[in-house]
């Protein structure tokens, strides 16, 4: 049951992102500018002729850096552990 729900969710998400891409492609004309507010980690594939700038608050960058550094430390620790 859970796998079926997950399948439906993934398919609905795929369709949603595809719909967003199509709407952008249909409505944004040459030399126009637009602003889209969308969550980080979205899967929208923007048309190739669109230049995308991602803007995030500085605090988010600090969190990403902390997570990246923490992951690196954990990976280093696990690499240095002897295998059984």
C-alpha positions in Angstrom: 0.0 0.0 0.0 2.7 2.5 0.9 4.7 1.8 -2.3 1.5 2.5 -4.3 1.0 5.8 -2.5 4.7 6.7 -3.1 4.3 5.9 -6.8 1.2 8.2 -7.0 3.0 11.0 -5.2 6.1 10.7 -7.4 3.9 10.8 -10.6 1.9 13.7 -9.3 5.0 15.6 -8.5 6.5 14.9 -11.9 3.3 16.1 -13.6 3.2 19.2 -11.5 6.8 20.2 -12.3 6.2 19.5 -16.0 3.1 21.7 -15.9 5.1 24.5 -14.3 7.7 24.2 -17.0 5.2 24.3 -19.8 3.4 27.3 -18.4 6.7 29.2 -18.1 7.5 28.2 -21.7 4.1 29.3 -23.0 3.8 32.6 -21.1 7.3 34.0 -20.9 8.1 35.8 -24.1 11.5 36.7 -25.5 13.2 39.6 -23.6 10.7 39.4 -20.7 11.6 39.0 -17.1 9.8 37.0 -14.5 10.1 36.0 -10.9 9.2 32.6 -9.6 9.1 31.7 -5.9 9.6 28.0 -5.5 11.0 25.8 -2.8 14.6 24.6 -2.9 15.0 21.1 -4.3 12.3 21.5 -6.9 12.6 19.5 -10.0 11.4 22.1 -12.6 13.5 21.8 -15.7 13.5 25.3 -17.1 13.6 25.8 -20.9 17.2 26.2 -22.2 16.8 29.8 -23.2 15.9 30.9 -19.7 18.6 32.2 -17.4 17.9 31.2 -13.8 19.2 32.9 -10.7 18.7 31.3 -7.3 18.5 33.6 -4.3 18.7 32.3 -0.7 19.2 34.1 2.6 22.7 34.1 4.1 21.5 31.9 7.0 20.6 29.2 4.6 24.1 29.2 3.2 25.5 28.9 6.7 23.3 25.9 7.3 24.4 24.2 4.0 28.0 24.8 4.9 27.5 23.3 8.3 25.8 20.3 6.9 28.4 19.8 4.2 31.3 20.1 6.8 29.5 17.7 9.2 29.0 15.2 6.4 32.7 15.4 5.4 33.8 14.8 9.0 31.5 11.8 9.4 32.7 10.4 6.0 36.3 10.9 7.1 35.6 9.1 10.4 33.9 6.2 8.7 36.8 5.9 6.2 39.3 5.7 9.0 37.4 3.0 10.9 38.9 -0.4 10.4 36.6 -2.9 8.7 35.7 -6.1 10.5 
